[in-house]
Amino acid sequence: MERIDGHLTVYFDLVPKNIPGHPDPLPPRYESLWTQEEFRQEVKLVRKYFDDAIEIAKPGPTAMLYSSFLNVVPEKFAVREMPLHPGETMAIAKMLSYTVEDAPGREPDVRIEETRWFRSMCQVMAADPELRDIERSELISKHVFEGILYEAILLAFKIVRSRVRENLGDREEQINYANRFMKWFGGHGEADLTYVYLPLVLGGIAIARTVRGGFGENPWDIVDELEEAYNGRRRLVSGEGEVVFNILLHLMEDYRAKLRASRIEHPER
């Protein structure tokens, strides 16, 4: 290094890199994240709380669970960037309530012990026994929500399929759809308005008269609110979404017809 005419000059050499010799191969190694013994312990814990879970799972006051879902549903969907209209919330809450409270007694192929939401409840109770002491509606609506949601999707497909002529796919396709829905609901993928309606809202309006409403709720409220939601949503759908909305209109009209046949007058008339 030297200074020439006020400039600092630095000399350097490029040193060729040496390629190191091949290191000895690392020996293979694996670490078990879940041993057979841990699995046996978990099964033992789940069985320990099975009887408690069965007692909690038995149908209770439907209106109470429905009211809890009315609060939980919009929060869950908002997290996934899918804010709901009140009518959509009511329909989904009714479908979820039906899945827990009514399906075991009304649907011949539904057994509580075999449902995903019941197994989830056994697991969360085994993980946190203090959950046995909280309000039943809170335990079910908040702590096993995803399990109920999955079962509700498959059940809603069956219910809607029995009321419309549209092809809603076979069982395998419906399971694949439910898995895609749950993947989105778990935070993977873009929000899709179809997820709201097919089949949850459609199933909710189909069984709406079975599930009792909350305090002060009129039987006409859900269809009035869904009509308002439809008017706001219809410009956002095309293609398959139009088919889904046509099914919605059919089910809404069928619901209105049943209210009139039962001489339940619209409150504004």
Secondary structure, DSSP 8 states (H G I E B T S, - for coil): -EEETTEEE-----------------------SS-HHHHHHHHHHHHHTHHHHHHHHS---HHHHHHHHHHHHHHHHHHTT----HHHHHHHHHHHHIIIIIHHHH-TT--GGGSHHHHHHHHHHHH-GGGGGS-HHHIIIIISHHHHHHHHHHHHHHHHHTT--S----HHHHHHHHHHHHHHHTT-S---HHHHIIIIIHHHHHTTTTS---TT--TTHHHHHHHHHHHHHGGG--THHHHHHHHHHHHHHHHHHHHHHTT---TT-
